[in-house]
């Protein structure tokens, strides 16, 4: 059952006169409706208007984009950053450029569940479950590897220990979609610092990280992190040059929102700790400690919680033909009482369904 509403969800949504606690969505840091962020955005709109629909490679440049990109790179510890109008576009710009670097016959690996943003018709990688310690094929050296930074559906963090198996004798492009890690993993810096540390002794592996900024960061944009030479080359592609940028008012708001993001992160981590103590004893969830998602394969939980005034994520993704995924998402929006009410409903569900097997992480 899908609900249609007329307001942006935070901790509560209203549908046909009934209120529901909202434990879904991807606004992990609760920034989308933060009053100070909205005030900063208002100031940005006053200066830059609603949008700037011109190429980033045009002969008139807005300094705010460079400022925001420098700040994004500094925040995650990457050498450089390049913004786009969406996370999907960030991924597609990269793989379209990559396909022309490696050629149509290049050997590539792709982890299961890799986001469609990193799919491209000219790239035909082998699917290998890298993150479940599946050994790499002997004597097969990939020219590129595509993967997500985290399994955000089933709440699984990845160690990336398999990077040590990669050859040192040829260049390898590692492209990672960090849409569900940026703002949350590694103190909010996302996956970049974790990967940079593991690749410190593998200079032949060139790292590119893409991400949607529309999730934890609550910005209608995407970002590409990498070395300056790679990003300069990507910037010169027709795919990038022909696209409009993110709205400059949002770039300006981001540049002045350090306190908003810091507060959101602290509040999110506190809420996750409360939820872990309250939900994990039920045995119904797969959950990575410190991550805001609690996954269950007991899809019966969704209609039960809905009947009890709680809305959680449960729909087929990424296509309607895929299995429905039921998960609870914690955010900085939530109050401690919200989490208590959720836990009470989950315990009642577990008591009424004693036949359900506990989830194995």
Phi, psi and omega in degrees: 000121177260139177258139175249124184234172183237028176214159177283127183289145167231252176270343182224141169237156179241130180221119179051045176080359180251140178263142178230137168292136187252112177239061180212194177080185182229013178277066189303321184271359177068023185281334188303329180239020179290127184303321181291323178294320178296323178294319177297321179294321177301319177295321179294320178296321179299327182272321189246354184077189185284327184197162177230092189272051181238160179295142174292346180259014181286178182271010170232121186244144173259123184296336185297331179293315177298321180296314180295320180293321177297321180290319177299314180298316179297319183297322183265346181089017179272155179296324183203164179218152177222126182265154175226180183279351177198162175292324178299316179293322178303313179295316183292323175301317183292309185289331175295319175293318182298319181302327180277343176280318187266337180087160188290342182260006183293143175279131178221157175244147176221130178284148177302143177081005178303135187300143178304341176301335181257012175271146177207138184296338179269358176249126182233068184288156171283137177274117180228131182280074184303324189276356174251028173063026173289125184295145177290147180302134180296140177062018175246114185249113184287148172274338180206157178222133180241135179196161168277162178278338186202150171273094185283344178280311184261008177055064178232125175270149183252137180277333185060026178294339180294348179299332180294340180281348185288146179296155177258004193256359178214159178287136178230131174266124175251115182245122187235127174273117184248029185301325182259008177248326181299129183091348185237308183286152171051053178070020180096353183279351181081197188279342187308307184298326178296315181287320180300322179295317182289335182262008183302328181254018177232070183296345179282347179266115181264123186262131169230128177242129176247158179197150165279135173268002185276358183261258182301325185276344177058040178239136179281076187195172172230170182215149174237127175252140178180191177280155185301322182295318179296315181292327176295321178293317179297322181297332183275359179285154177297326181300317179283313186295334183273357184258147173287156181275181170295154177300127185297334178298324178288322176299319179294317179299317179302320184295343182242018190246025182306315183295322180297313181292321180296315178296319179298318180296313180299318180293320178298313181298322177295318179292323177297317179299318177297317182293323178298316180294328186271327189260323188296328178300341180291338182075009185268352192237146164263131188206133172270123183304130179087002180252146191279009184247135175239109185263143172223145173267007175269084185293346177296342181295326183300304181295329179295312180295323179298319178296338180255022172078026180229126181254125176235166179292129174195094174199162181289135183207140007272354177235160178300341180278347180281164179295144173296141178243120181255123180208150175260131181244124177266142178222173177290347177297326196288146173264155179306324180294328177300315182291323175299316180296321177298314182297321178299315180294320179295318179297319179296320177299314181297321179293326181278349180231063184294345181283346183290135182278141176299148177282136174264126181293000000 
